[in-house]
């Protein structure tokens, strides 16, 4: 599983998650390719993000930065 990516963001999402949907829609509307791991379907992904202290989805990794939730100000920094 790729943990960090310098060429595209990684989104850890879950089912029925409005903020996850908003995050993915934002990236799609900006034509930004991203990797997605669903923490409800991928136990290793769930263990990874919870080991880092995240308790809410989505969790977004971009370069060396990471954050939880829908944060359009941070998403806007992704080129």
Biopython code that builds the backbone (N, CA, C, O; Angstrom):
import numpy as np
from Bio.PDB.StructureBuilder import StructureBuilder

atoms = [
    (1, "UNK", "N", (0.844, -1.178, 0.000)),
    (1, "UNK", "CA", (0.000, 0.000, 0.000)),
    (1, "UNK", "C", (0.891, 1.244, 0.000)),
    (1, "UNK", "O", (1.792, 1.380, 0.828)),
    (2, "UNK", "N", (0.632, 2.108, -0.906)),
    (2, "UNK", "CA", (1.391, 3.358, -0.993)),
    (2, "UNK", "C", (0.920, 4.303, 0.106)),
    (2, "UNK", "O", (-0.275, 4.567, 0.238)),
    (3, "UNK", "N", (1.862, 4.810, 0.889)),
    (3, "UNK", "CA", (1.514, 5.668, 2.026)),
    (3, "UNK", "C", (1.601, 7.147, 1.688)),
    (3, "UNK", "O", (0.738, 7.934, 2.077)),
    (4, "UNK", "N", (2.628, 7.516, 0.975)),
    (4, "UNK", "CA", (2.808, 8.912, 0.609)),
    (4, "UNK", "C", (3.030, 8.980, -0.889)),
    (4, "UNK", "O", (3.611, 8.071, -1.481)),
    (5, "UNK", "N", (2.577, 10.035, -1.486)),
    (5, "UNK", "CA", (2.707, 10.196, -2.922)),
    (5, "UNK", "C", (3.020, 11.652, -3.220)),
    (5, "UNK", "O", (2.353, 12.554, -2.712)),
    (6, "UNK", "N", (4.025, 11.879, -4.034)),
    (6, "UNK", "CA", (4.352, 13.256, -4.404)),
    (6, "UNK", "C", (3.632, 13.675, -5.673)),
    (6, "UNK", "O", (3.552, 14.866, -5.974)),
    (7, "UNK", "N", (3.105, 12.710, -6.421)),
    (7, "UNK", "CA", (2.455, 13.067, -7.679)),
    (7, "UNK", "C", (0.939, 13.086, -7.628)),
    (7, "UNK", "O", (0.299, 13.632, -8.526)),
    (8, "UNK", "N", (0.350, 12.496, -6.587)),
    (8, "UNK", "CA", (-1.110, 12.548, -6.446)),
    (8, "UNK", "C", (-1.495, 12.294, -4.991)),
    (8, "UNK", "O", (-0.800, 11.577, -4.272)),
    (9, "UNK", "N", (-2.602, 12.885, -4.568)),
    (9, "UNK", "CA", (-3.043, 12.692, -3.180)),
    (9, "UNK", "C", (-3.574, 11.280, -2.949)),
    (9, "UNK", "O", (-3.971, 10.581, -3.882)),
    (10, "UNK", "N", (-3.568, 10.891, -1.695)),
    (10, "UNK", "CA", (-4.147, 9.624, -1.272)),
    (10, "UNK", "C", (-5.312, 9.953, -0.332)),
    (10, "UNK", "O", (-5.160, 10.712, 0.625)),
    (11, "UNK", "N", (-6.466, 9.374, -0.623)),
    (11, "UNK", "CA", (-7.672, 9.625, 0.170)),
    (11, "UNK", "C", (-8.100, 8.318, 0.829)),
    (11, "UNK", "O", (-8.376, 7.326, 0.153)),
    (12, "UNK", "N", (-8.149, 8.335, 2.149)),
    (12, "UNK", "CA", (-8.685, 7.210, 2.914)),
    (12, "UNK", "C", (-10.127, 7.579, 3.230)),
    (12, "UNK", "O", (-10.391, 8.534, 3.959)),
    (13, "UNK", "N", (-11.053, 6.812, 2.674)),
    (13, "UNK", "CA", (-12.470, 7.154, 2.780)),
    (13, "UNK", "C", (-13.241, 6.016, 3.427)),
    (13, "UNK", "O", (-12.673, 4.985, 3.787)),
    (14, "UNK", "N", (-14.536, 6.219, 3.568)),
    (14, "UNK", "CA", (-15.424, 5.153, 4.016)),
    (14, "UNK", "C", (-16.771, 5.324, 3.328)),
    (14, "UNK", "O", (-17.043, 6.358, 2.717)),
    (15, "UNK", "N", (-17.597, 4.317, 3.434)),
    (15, "UNK", "CA", (-18.911, 4.340, 2.798)),
    (15, "UNK", "C", (-19.835, 5.318, 3.525)),
    (15, "UNK", "O", (-19.681, 5.566, 4.721)),
    (16, "UNK", "N", (-20.790, 5.863, 2.786)),
    (16, "UNK", "CA", (-21.799, 6.767, 3.350)),
    (16, "UNK", "C", (-21.174, 7.908, 4.154)),
    (16, "UNK", "O", (-21.597, 8.204, 5.271)),
    (17, "UNK", "N", (-20.170, 8.532, 3.569)),
    (17, "UNK", "CA", (-19.425, 9.605, 4.233)),
    (17, "UNK", "C", (-19.523, 10.860, 3.373)),
    (17, "UNK", "O", (-18.905, 10.949, 2.312)),
    (18, "UNK", "N", (-20.297, 11.814, 3.837)),
    (18, "UNK", "CA", (-20.526, 13.031, 3.060)),
    (18, "UNK", "C", (-19.223, 13.796, 2.828)),
    (18, "UNK", "O", (-18.967, 14.248, 1.712)),
    (19, "UNK", "N", (-18.402, 13.947, 3.861)),
    (19, "UNK", "CA", (-17.148, 14.684, 3.686)),
    (19, "UNK", "C", (-16.199, 13.949, 2.743)),
    (19, "UNK", "O", (-15.431, 14.580, 2.018)),
    (20, "UNK", "N", (-16.249, 12.626, 2.752)),
    (20, "UNK", "CA", (-15.451, 11.845, 1.792)),
    (20, "UNK", "C", (-15.928, 12.140, 0.368)),
    (20, "UNK", "O", (-15.124, 12.382, -0.532)),
    (21, "UNK", "N", (-17.238, 12.116, 0.185)),
    (21, "UNK", "CA", (-17.808, 12.394, -1.138)),
    (21, "UNK", "C", (-17.445, 13.795, -1.613)),
    (21, "UNK", "O", (-17.095, 13.980, -2.779)),
    (22, "UNK", "N", (-17.524, 14.780, -0.730)),
    (22, "UNK", "CA", (-17.172, 16.153, -1.102)),
    (22, "UNK", "C", (-15.704, 16.252, -1.503)),
    (22, "UNK", "O", (-15.360, 16.922, -2.477)),
    (23, "UNK", "N", (-14.841, 15.576, -0.739)),
    (23, "UNK", "CA", (-13.399, 15.607, -1.031)),
    (23, "UNK", "C", (-13.130, 14.998, -2.400)),
    (23, "UNK", "O", (-12.413, 15.587, -3.208)),
    (24, "UNK", "N", (-13.693, 13.833, -2.668)),
    (24, "UNK", "CA", (-13.470, 13.168, -3.958)),
    (24, "UNK", "C", (-14.074, 13.985, -5.109)),
    (24, "UNK", "O", (-13.484, 14.078, -6.186)),
    (25, "UNK", "N", (-15.250, 14.575, -4.875)),
    (25, "UNK", "CA", (-15.875, 15.399, -5.908)),
    (25, "UNK", "C", (-15.007, 16.608, -6.220)),
    (25, "UNK", "O", (-14.843, 16.966, -7.387)),
    (26, "UNK", "N", (-14.449, 17.243, -5.194)),
    (26, "UNK", "CA", (-13.569, 18.394, -5.400)),
    (26, "UNK", "C", (-12.395, 17.996, -6.282)),
    (26, "UNK", "O", (-12.088, 18.681, -7.258)),
    (27, "UNK", "N", (-11.742, 16.897, -5.944)),
    (27, "UNK", "CA", (-10.582, 16.449, -6.719)),
    (27, "UNK", "C", (-10.976, 16.100, -8.158)),
    (27, "UNK", "O", (-10.254, 16.429, -9.099)),
    (28, "UNK", "N", (-12.108, 15.442, -8.323)),
    (28, "UNK", "CA", (-12.581, 15.079, -9.656)),
    (28, "UNK", "C", (-12.899, 16.315, -10.495)),
    (28, "UNK", "O", (-12.562, 16.369, -11.678)),
    (29, "UNK", "N", (-13.545, 17.306, -9.885)),
    (29, "UNK", "CA", (-13.887, 18.528, -10.618)),
    (29, "UNK", "C", (-12.646, 19.302, -11.049)),
    (29, "UNK", "O", (-12.679, 20.022, -12.047)),
    (30, "UNK", "N", (-11.552, 19.158, -10.304)),
    (30, "UNK", "CA", (-10.290, 19.824, -10.646)),
    (30, "UNK", "C", (-9.400, 18.927, -11.505)),
    (30, "UNK", "O", (-8.251, 19.267, -11.788)),
    (31, "UNK", "N", (-9.947, 17.765, -11.921)),
    (31, "UNK", "CA", (-9.200, 16.796, -12.725)),
    (31, "UNK", "C", (-7.894, 16.375, -12.069)),
    (31, "UNK", "O", (-6.870, 16.236, -12.738)),
    (32, "UNK", "N", (-7.935, 16.171, -10.752)),
    (32, "UNK", "CA", (-6.768, 15.731, -10.000)),
    (32, "UNK", "C", (-6.911, 14.234, -9.740)),
    (32, "UNK", "O", (-7.853, 13.792, -9.082)),
    (33, "UNK", "N", (-5.961, 13.464, -10.266)),
    (33, "UNK", "CA", (-5.967, 12.024, -10.015)),
    (33, "UNK", "C", (-5.563, 11.761, -8.574)),
    (33, "UNK", "O", (-4.704, 12.451, -8.026)),
    (34, "UNK", "N", (-6.183, 10.766, -7.967)),
    (34, "UNK", "CA", (-5.874, 10.433, -6.583)),
    (34, "UNK", "C", (-6.000, 8.930, -6.385)),
    (34, "UNK", "O", (-6.676, 8.242, -7.150)),
    (35, "UNK", "N", (-5.344, 8.438, -5.353)),
    (35, "UNK", "CA", (-5.500, 7.055, -4.927)),
    (35, "UNK", "C", (-6.524, 7.042, -3.809)),
    (35, "UNK", "O", (-6.569, 7.962, -2.993)),
    (36, "UNK", "N", (-7.341, 6.009, -3.769)),
    (36, "UNK", "CA", (-8.344, 5.919, -2.709)),
    (36, "UNK", "C", (-8.283, 4.552, -2.047)),
    (36, "UNK", "O", (-8.187, 3.522, -2.714)),
    (37, "UNK", "N", (-8.341, 4.564, -0.726)),
    (37, "UNK", "CA", (-8.454, 3.345, 0.065)),
    (37, "UNK", "C", (-9.681, 3.484, 0.946)),
    (37, "UNK", "O", (-9.823, 4.471, 1.667)),
    (38, "UNK", "N", (-10.563, 2.506, 0.891)),
    (38, "UNK", "CA", (-11.769, 2.518, 1.706)),
    (38, "UNK", "C", (-11.469, 1.767, 2.994)),
    (38, "UNK", "O", (-11.214, 0.563, 2.969)),
    (39, "UNK", "N", (-11.497, 2.474, 4.119)),
    (39, "UNK", "CA", (-11.121, 1.869, 5.393)),
    (39, "UNK", "C", (-12.155, 0.865, 5.909)),
    (39, "UNK", "O", (-11.865, 0.096, 6.825)),
    (40, "UNK", "N", (-13.356, 0.869, 5.328)),
    (40, "UNK", "CA", (-14.350, -0.132, 5.712)),
    (40, "UNK", "C", (-14.138, -1.440, 4.956)),
    (40, "UNK", "O", (-14.639, -2.490, 5.359)),
    (41, "UNK", "N", (-13.398, -1.365, 3.865)),
    (41, "UNK", "CA", (-13.165, -2.546, 3.040)),
    (41, "UNK", "C", (-11.710, -3.009, 3.087)),
    (41, "UNK", "O", (-11.394, -4.103, 2.620)),
    (42, "UNK", "N", (-10.834, -2.195, 3.640)),
    (42, "UNK", "CA", (-9.402, -2.490, 3.675)),
    (42, "UNK", "C", (-8.909, -2.323, 5.112)),
    (42, "UNK", "O", (-8.614, -1.214, 5.558)),
    (43, "UNK", "N", (-8.827, -3.440, 5.821)),
    (43, "UNK", "CA", (-8.476, -3.395, 7.242)),
    (43, "UNK", "C", (-7.083, -2.822, 7.465)),
    (43, "UNK", "O", (-6.857, -2.113, 8.446)),
    (44, "UNK", "N", (-6.153, -3.116, 6.576)),
    (44, "UNK", "CA", (-4.791, -2.573, 6.705)),
    (44, "UNK", "C", (-4.814, -1.043, 6.611)),
    (44, "UNK", "O", (-4.085, -0.366, 7.336)),
    (45, "UNK", "N", (-5.637, -0.510, 5.733)),
    (45, "UNK", "CA", (-5.772, 0.947, 5.605)),
    (45, "UNK", "C", (-6.351, 1.541, 6.891)),
    (45, "UNK", "O", (-5.895, 2.587, 7.353)),
    (46, "UNK", "N", (-7.346, 0.879, 7.462)),
    (46, "UNK", "CA", (-7.933, 1.340, 8.722)),
    (46, "UNK", "C", (-6.887, 1.355, 9.835)),
    (46, "UNK", "O", (-6.782, 2.331, 10.577)),
    (47, "UNK", "N", (-6.124, 0.286, 9.948)),
    (47, "UNK", "CA", (-5.073, 0.217, 10.968)),
    (47, "UNK", "C", (-4.048, 1.332, 10.773)),
    (47, "UNK", "O", (-3.573, 1.927, 11.740)),
    (48, "UNK", "N", (-3.715, 1.605, 9.523)),
    (48, "UNK", "CA", (-2.714, 2.623, 9.240)),
    (48, "UNK", "C", (-3.176, 4.005, 9.714)),
    (48, "UNK", "O", (-2.462, 4.669, 10.466)),
    (49, "UNK", "N", (-4.354, 4.439, 9.285)),
    (49, "UNK", "CA", (-4.786, 5.797, 9.635)),
    (49, "UNK", "C", (-5.094, 5.932, 11.126)),
    (49, "UNK", "O", (-4.857, 6.989, 11.711)),
    (50, "UNK", "N", (-5.618, 4.877, 11.743)),
    (50, "UNK", "CA", (-5.869, 4.972, 13.179)),
    (50, "UNK", "C", (-4.566, 4.959, 13.975)),
    (50, "UNK", "O", (-4.495, 5.551, 15.051)),
    (51, "UNK", "N", (-3.537, 4.293, 13.458)),
    (51, "UNK", "CA", (-2.243, 4.293, 14.150)),
    (51, "UNK", "C", (-1.618, 5.683, 14.161)),
    (51, "UNK", "O", (-0.776, 5.981, 15.007)),
    (52, "UNK", "N", (-2.023, 6.521, 13.235)),
    (52, "UNK", "CA", (-1.527, 7.893, 13.172)),
    (52, "UNK", "C", (-2.391, 8.855, 13.983)),
    (52, "UNK", "O", (-2.107, 10.052, 14.042)),
    (53, "UNK", "N", (-3.440, 8.334, 14.605)),
    (53, "UNK", "CA", (-4.287, 9.151, 15.470)),
    (53, "UNK", "C", (-5.536, 9.694, 14.808)),
    (53, "UNK", "O", (-6.307, 10.406, 15.451)),
    (54, "UNK", "N", (-5.758, 9.382, 13.546)),
    (54, "UNK", "CA", (-6.956, 9.877, 12.867)),
    (54, "UNK", "C", (-8.168, 9.069, 13.307)),
    (54, "UNK", "O", (-8.107, 7.845, 13.425)),
    (55, "UNK", "N", (-9.272, 9.775, 13.550)),
    (55, "UNK", "CA", (-10.502, 9.131, 13.996)),
    (55, "UNK", "C", (-11.687, 9.481, 13.108)),
    (55, "UNK", "O", (-12.792, 8.987, 13.332)),
    (56, "UNK", "N", (-11.475, 10.322, 12.105)),
    (56, "UNK", "CA", (-12.557, 10.741, 11.215)),
    (56, "UNK", "C", (-12.101, 10.626, 9.769)),
    (56, "UNK", "O", (-10.913, 10.720, 9.461)),
    (57, "UNK", "N", (-13.061, 10.423, 8.906)),
    (57, "UNK", "CA", (-12.775, 10.334, 7.474)),
    (57, "UNK", "C", (-13.366, 11.547, 6.766)),
    (57, "UNK", "O", (-14.315, 12.157, 7.260)),
    (58, "UNK", "N", (-12.819, 11.890, 5.634)),
    (58, "UNK", "CA", (-11.672, 11.261, 4.989)),
    (58, "UNK", "C", (-10.360, 11.705, 5.628)),
    (58, "UNK", "O", (-10.286, 12.723, 6.315)),
    (59, "UNK", "N", (-9.340, 10.909, 5.378)),
    (59, "UNK", "CA", (-7.978, 11.299, 5.712)),
    (59, "UNK", "C", (-7.260, 11.473, 4.378)),
    (59, "UNK", "O", (-7.261, 10.575, 3.536)),
    (60, "UNK", "N", (-6.654, 12.628, 4.200)),
    (60, "UNK", "CA", (-5.976, 12.941, 2.929)),
    (60, "UNK", "C", (-4.487, 13.097, 3.195)),
    (60, "UNK", "O", (-4.072, 13.792, 4.123)),
    (61, "UNK", "N", (-3.700, 12.444, 2.369)),
    (61, "UNK", "CA", (-2.245, 12.598, 2.385)),
    (61, "UNK", "C", (-1.832, 13.247, 1.080)),
    (61, "UNK", "O", (-2.236, 12.813, 0.001)),
    (62, "UNK", "N", (-1.030, 14.284, 1.185)),
    (62, "UNK", "CA", (-0.486, 14.953, -0.002)),
    (62, "UNK", "C", (0.943, 15.361, 0.331)),
    (62, "UNK", "O", (1.171, 16.219, 1.184)),
    (63, "UNK", "N", (1.899, 14.741, -0.345)),
    (63, "UNK", "CA", (3.294, 14.991, -0.021)),
    (63, "UNK", "C", (3.557, 14.570, 1.410)),
    (63, "UNK", "O", (3.320, 13.416, 1.767)),
    (64, "UNK", "N", (4.041, 15.477, 2.231)),
    (64, "UNK", "CA", (4.317, 15.155, 3.629)),
    (64, "UNK", "C", (3.213, 15.664, 4.560)),
    (64, "UNK", "O", (3.337, 15.560, 5.780)),
    (65, "UNK", "N", (2.150, 16.205, 4.000)),
    (65, "UNK", "CA", (1.040, 16.724, 4.808)),
    (65, "UNK", "C", (-0.089, 15.713, 4.869)),
    (65, "UNK", "O", (-0.260, 14.897, 3.963)),
    (66, "UNK", "N", (-0.859, 15.774, 5.950)),
    (66, "UNK", "CA", (-2.046, 14.941, 6.073)),
    (66, "UNK", "C", (-3.070, 15.672, 6.925)),
    (66, "UNK", "O", (-2.721, 16.457, 7.806)),
    (67, "UNK", "N", (-4.326, 15.403, 6.650)),
    (67, "UNK", "CA", (-5.408, 16.020, 7.423)),
    (67, "UNK", "C", (-6.660, 15.163, 7.310)),
    (67, "UNK", "O", (-6.774, 14.307, 6.432)),
    (68, "UNK", "N", (-7.593, 15.412, 8.219)),
    (68, "UNK", "CA", (-8.868, 14.705, 8.219)),
    (68, "UNK", "C", (-9.986, 15.682, 7.903)),
    (68, "UNK", "O", (-9.902, 16.871, 8.213)),
    (69, "UNK", "N", (-11.035, 15.161, 7.280)),
    (69, "UNK", "CA", (-12.208, 15.967, 6.977)),
    (69, "UNK", "C", (-12.106, 16.664, 5.634)),
    (69, "UNK", "O", (-11.058, 16.675, 4.989)),
    (70, "UNK", "N", (-13.220, 17.241, 5.237)),
    (70, "UNK", "CA", (-13.276, 18.012, 4.001)),
    (70, "UNK", "C", (-12.696, 19.391, 4.273)),
    (70, "UNK", "O", (-13.283, 20.181, 5.012)),
    (71, "UNK", "N", (-11.545, 19.682, 3.676)),
    (71, "UNK", "CA", (-10.869, 20.956, 3.894)),
    (71, "UNK", "C", (-10.501, 21.569, 2.545)),
    (71, "UNK", "O", (-9.388, 21.376, 2.055)),
    (72, "UNK", "N", (-11.438, 22.308, 1.944)),
    (72, "UNK", "CA", (-11.194, 22.859, 0.608)),
    (72, "UNK", "C", (-9.983, 23.781, 0.537)),
    (72, "UNK", "O", (-9.351, 23.873, -0.515)),
    (73, "UNK", "N", (-9.643, 24.467, 1.628)),
    (73, "UNK", "CA", (-8.464, 25.338, 1.611)),
    (73, "UNK", "C", (-7.191, 24.525, 1.412)),
    (73, "UNK", "O", (-6.288, 24.946, 0.690)),
    (74, "UNK", "N", (-7.119, 23.375, 2.043)),
    (74, "UNK", "CA", (-5.947, 22.508, 1.853)),
    (74, "UNK", "C", (-5.996, 21.789, 0.514)),
    (74, "UNK", "O", (-4.964, 21.620, -0.136)),
    (75, "UNK", "N", (-7.178, 21.364, 0.095)),
    (75, "UNK", "CA", (-7.302, 20.729, -1.210)),
    (75, "UNK", "C", (-6.896, 21.667, -2.337)),
    (75, "UNK", "O", (-6.369, 21.225, -3.358)),
    (76, "UNK", "N", (-7.140, 22.962, -2.155)),
    (76, "UNK", "CA", (-6.801, 23.948, -3.191)),
    (76, "UNK", "C", (-5.301, 24.059, -3.411)),
    (76, "UNK", "O", (-4.873, 24.559, -4.451)),
    (77, "UNK", "N", (-4.494, 23.607, -2.461)),
    (77, "UNK", "CA", (-3.036, 23.648, -2.601)),
    (77, "UNK", "C", (-2.508, 22.518, -3.477)),
    (77, "UNK", "O", (-1.347, 22.539, -3.888)),
    (78, "UNK", "N", (-3.357, 21.531, -3.764)),
    (78, "UNK", "CA", (-2.936, 20.403, -4.599)),
    (78, "UNK", "C", (-2.990, 20.834, -6.062)),
    (78, "UNK", "O", (-4.013, 21.329, -6.536)),
    (79, "UNK", "N", (-1.919, 20.647, -6.747)),
    (79, "UNK", "CA", (-1.866, 21.034, -8.168)),
    (79, "UNK", "C", (-1.908, 19.800, -9.043)),
    (79, "UNK", "O", (-1.874, 19.911, -10.269)),
]
sb = StructureBuilder()
sb.init_structure("model")
sb.init_model(0)
sb.init_chain("A")
sb.init_seg("    ")
for serial, (resi, resn, name, xyz) in enumerate(atoms, 1):
    if name == "N":
        sb.init_residue(resn, " ", resi, " ")
    sb.init_atom(name, np.array(xyz, "f"), 0.0, 1.0, " ", f" {name:<3s}", serial, name[0])
structure = sb.get_structure()
